[in-house]
Amino acid sequence: MRDKLKQLIDSVGEILYGKEEQIKQAVTCLISGGHLLIEDQPGMGKTSLAHALAQVMSLDFQRLQFTSDMLPADIIGVSIFNGNSGEFVYHKGPVFTQLLLADEINRTTPKTQSALLEAMEEGQVSVEGETYSLPTPFFVIATQNPISQYGTFPLPESQLDRFLMRIQLGYPSEKAERELLVGGDARKKIPSLTPCLTPAELLELRDLCSEVNVSGSVLDYIQRLIRFTRDATHFEFGVSPRGSLALLNTAKTWAFLHGRDYVVPEDVQAMLQPVFAHRLRGVKESGEYAGEGYIKKILTQVDVLA
Amino acid sequence: MNDQQLTRTALLWQLLSVVIVTLPHISHLPYWITLVVILCIVWRLMVYLGRWSLPPKWLKTCLVLAAGVGVLASYKEGGGISVTVALLVVGFGLKVIELYHRRDSLIVLYVAYLVASTIFLFSQSVGTAIYVILAIIIVTSALMSTNLSRETGFIYPLKRSVLMLIPAFPLMVVLFIGMPRLGPLWEVGLDKSAAKTGLADTMTPGDITRLTRSAEVAFRVRFDGDVPDQTQLYWRSIVLSDFDGRGWLKDEEKVPKLPRNRDIKETGTFQYEVILESNQRNYIPVLDYLSAWPSELNAYADMTLASKTKIVNREQYKISSRLDRGFGLDKTADDFAKELHIPLGNNEAKRLASSWWQESATPQAFIDKMKQYYHQNFNYSLTPPPLGDDSISEFLFETKTGFCGHFASASAFLLRSVGIPARVVTGYQGGEWNPYENYFLVRQYDAHAWIEAWFPEQGWVRMDPTAWVAPDRVEKPADDVLSKDNAFLQDNLLSAWSISNNQILMQIRHRIEALNYGWHRWVLNYHHQQKGLLEHLLGALSPLKLALFLLVPFSLVISLTLLLLNYKKKRSANPSDNMINALSAYFAREDMARRTGETVTHYCDRLAQYKPEYAESFIRVSTLYEDIEYGQVCDAHRLTQLKQEIGYCLDVNKNLLVRLQWFLT
């Protein structure tokens, strides 16, 4: 299984040069069964990453471009009057898929963004009193531009909390940039990527990861981290219990990904930035999420040993 | 912080500490102050229960003014420091109704410490000391509860304050032993002239009876070396040579002073130390007859010793006496005009004396006749019938019942009637031997009167007419003898039980007395012993030695406390964590301590780079630690291995200190 995972990561790596760390984080997020938010400037390869992940995991894939005039019905589907039968018939929206790529999610209004809330948390959609289950596995990979850019609506906290991870891609390194320039647009290669994982194998992987052992001292450490976010005065609010579970689960997967069947504090530390950064807001900034600095503060002020 | 409202637990603690520090003052303060304090506490308690509201400002102002006027009115005649204490207590009580913010409580508690220390102005017994220590603990708990921002259990502040005060105790002891004295704090002008009893400068026969009602301690005596027989314990205090027909007075003319004899350890003398309670007079009881005394005291030719000023505090003197020595040998019969003077009246008594004198060949025979007369017809009683103007005659022929004063007075009169110089001596007789601390305790009810008669070649001879009538009075402790008499200690119900013959009670009483004695000698009068004790401990004294004696224990206690606190903080329940902490502490001196938040693996990697020669060990440490802590393969074997590896990295065998620290983990 681990070989397959390695292969998967390598395959995606062929599309996105020099971003192995981010790819691993994204894979960890999906194996842990969470939704992924990719935030960066336009043109950094967000969509490519999402696309490539869908391809190698051989998941049903729907891409949805969010725009400012979108309505909830455009996502979850709509009931249309059928003249022949004289009834309203429900037409499923693009959300009914295994992997939904919500491109530029913060370009649409909060109202439309909220349409995803139930789908993301419960794996179901309720329309006019009827509840429809979504296929399993169901993932949302959303991309967004930094909030400071024009024409964006910040995601509400409730929505943000539902994303297991938020990752940032960042500029490629010198070497990766050169490779990119020489090799040409890698996006064309995406359809030709060989799928490495079936959905069934993905679920099996998820079970394996949840069996990773977590010792008491690691749990203590996680609790200390969470208490710090709640007690320290740097943050407007602390991390929710959902956030602490997210940290634990992703740390388990991260440990599995690194060939261990137990979690070490390094795993927790590696997951801190992607899992906590979008769940915390510093006291002084408004609208911005806790940056690198705040996470570093947590890391250097909470001790690993009791 | 200071504007915050007090928590409910804190408020209860404040009220408790107010109650506990004012309680001992009730006995000597005007009763209305107690009422005011109770009213304030009840008021605040009702506010606490949500029934009443805090008083308005105008009412508080009125109360303060009224209290001030009240104190002035109550102490119109003045009362020294009592006035100040009364004002302090009443103000302290009134502050309670203002108790709302943390700020108020700080004021109340700081004043509470002061009020607690003023308790010592009025009593300095062991019980008081224990009480004040308890009060200090309570007040400290209240202070603790004020500073706790959250609601805690009621007991929690108490636990914390006891823990905090424990390290202060050794410091208290060191300060007590080593601090130079400026005289005890309680030697301030308390108005206590009415408080104590003692022997008066005059004696009418009924006087001593007054003293027998008091079980108050008169003085304590500790002998260095030999202890005289109980029958020899006549504590001479005042010599009365003027007789006016009814009572005996002290000589109006100045008695010449005795020349000084500095050799306190002269052979054949008894050396002893008298710890004298305040008696509001000058006299100091001494054994017959004085041979050496401290230079600050005056000794007189009648072999009495007196202090130059009134004894208002407990004092301690080293004295020596020679029991075998007579005095007054150098005098002739002509010197005794005063000791032979008899006023008019008491003619029957005079006739009786002359008839005896004619029948007797020698003075001794006369005395024997007197003895015989007493022996046949007289009763010893604490409640004799009152006597009229011819007191001696009435006593000898009518009432025939009396106490030591009557016998002494009558005997001296009879002797004078036949030309033998005689006078009355008052003082104390006997004392209670305490086997635990080896000292005599003399109480007011041991007060006694006897006579002295002068014979050529013998000088002054002590005679105790009371002993002829009731020999027990001299041979046994006073309480054994007197307890049969209803009048004895009749005002003192509480001591009645202690007089019983019950062995266990007696033992307990002796124990308590021994404790009190030790307390007086070593705590209250410690300034007398301080130099000796310090010299015993440190050898010859020098300022440097004294400073070291004070500073060393201080720094020791403080550093130990800090170390303990630090140790407790650092030490976790996890043995492997402790080892890593020790490793980090060791490398801290090379600026390679583990940073907060740094994982053990990362830290060991860093160390491996820093000390490549130990790299393998560090890697093994990190692997072992990971296995133990995270891989959950924590077995004793791995722990020992980890200990060995870290021990190797630390070079424990090179440095003793490191080895010690390592051993402690």
Interface residues (C-beta under 8 A of the other chain):
Chain A: N213 S215 S217 V218 Y262 V263 V264 P265 E266 Q269 L299 T300 Q301 V302 D303 V304 L305 A306
Chain B: S572 A573 N574 D577 I580 N581 R595 T596 G597 E598 T599 V600 T601 H602 E626 E629 Y630 G631 Q632
